Amino acid sequence: PIIIAHRGASGERPEHTLASYELAIEQGADFIEPDLVLTKDGVLVARHENEISETTDVADHPEFASRKATKTIDGKAVSGWFTEDFTLAELKTLRAKERLPQLRGTAHDGQYEVPTFAEILDLLARVNTRRAHPVGVYPETKHPTYFVSIGLPHEGPLLAILDQYGYRGRAAPVFIQSFEVANLKAIRAKSNLPLIQLMDGEGGPADDAKQSYAAMTTPAGLKAVAAYADGIGPNKTMIIPRGALGTLGDPTHLVRDAHAAGLKVHPWTFRRENYFLPLDDKGGLNPAGHGDLAAEIDMYLKTGIDGLFSDNPREAVPAVQAGAKR
């Protein structure tokens, strides 16, 4: 199973920074995952959301105070500062900060820029010249329907830059992922690069109010997904649910059914902090303390998953290697 460094080694460095991606590569990740949004001048940059107050110091810049706004994103009102209201040059004056400071501290705040997708691919190009097996890239298009509505679609710039850097064909070390459906279908019409349909335990795609993720996990739903995608990226609780006390339950049939439809399965997200771990794997009462992430991962490996997203490649890589030896 492949290890996808979720926003880089985001358990140790501010997410979606070159430092986070570099550390993940050093720790043995097979893929690094940038979430992609667009700037006012149409440049793809890596941020978890287009609203950036949680992950940058934008609120500390008085010159941008007037940019604060409230917008409707995927049907929800969101207040803050948005990448589409900044040029790339303006975004480059900001610095990244930790999104989960109560769990991970702030020691690295203020040190790193917001990277462009091109800068991330430049990093991989440098690294992969020294490697027998290339580290891949696993970009997610964030809020694609919203960005289309403001005249900043992902698909064209994304495919153009991937082609520029040599990511061509089904064997390329890349997966393109989205929680929405229409943009994956649009990409499939233009490219044969591997695609992943993301799914959450509740709700459904923002671009299809009639569709639910639960319906997409039925055998019929998975067959429909397989018509345009190569795999699914489900919330890990869709594979092994948690009980009321936070204990792991019995696995569902999702992995089996997805494989029957010809789909890979890459669940998200595995994190070492007690706050995120199942009850039996917690290492104490301190939410920020570290528990037994390897034990949780081992339970999921037994279901037959094809890969997993983790904030902590340092722990996830040896856990998967140990599981593969059995």
NORNORTA-V840359 format. One line per field, one symbol per residue. psi: psi as a letter, one per 30 degrees, with the letter a starting at -180 (. if undefined). burial: b if it has 24 or more other ideal C-beta (glycine too) atoms within 12 Angstrom, else e. Layout:
psi: ???
burial: ???
This chain:
psi: kkjjjjgaiffflklhleeeeeeeeeggkekkjkkkllleggkkljkelfkgffglgefgjffgeffklkljjhgkkkkbkkefgkleeeefflkllkfiefffagfgkgfkljkleeeeeeeeeeeffgkejkklkikkjkheeeeefggikeeeeeeeeeeeggjklffkikkklkfleeeeeeeefflgkkkkjkklflaakfgjffkleeeffleeeeeeeffflfllilkfffejlklegglkakkageeeeeefggkljillkkkfkeefllefgkgafjeflkaieeeeeeeeeffglfllkkfifeeeefeeeeeff.
burial: bbbbbbbbbbbbbbbbbbbbbbbbbebbbbbbbbbbbbbbebbbbbbbbbbbbbbbbbeeeeebeebebebebbeeeeebbbbbbbebebbeebbbbbbbeebbeeebbeebbbbbbbbbbebbeebeeeeeebbbbbbbbbbbbbbeebebbbbbbbbebbeebebeeeebbbbbbbbbbbbbbbbbeebebbbbbbbbbeebbbbbeebebeebbeeebbeebbebbbbbbbbbbbbbebeeeeebeebbebbebbeebebbbbbbbbbbbbbbbbeebbbeeeebebbbbbbbbbbbbebbbbbbbbbbbbbbbebbeebeee
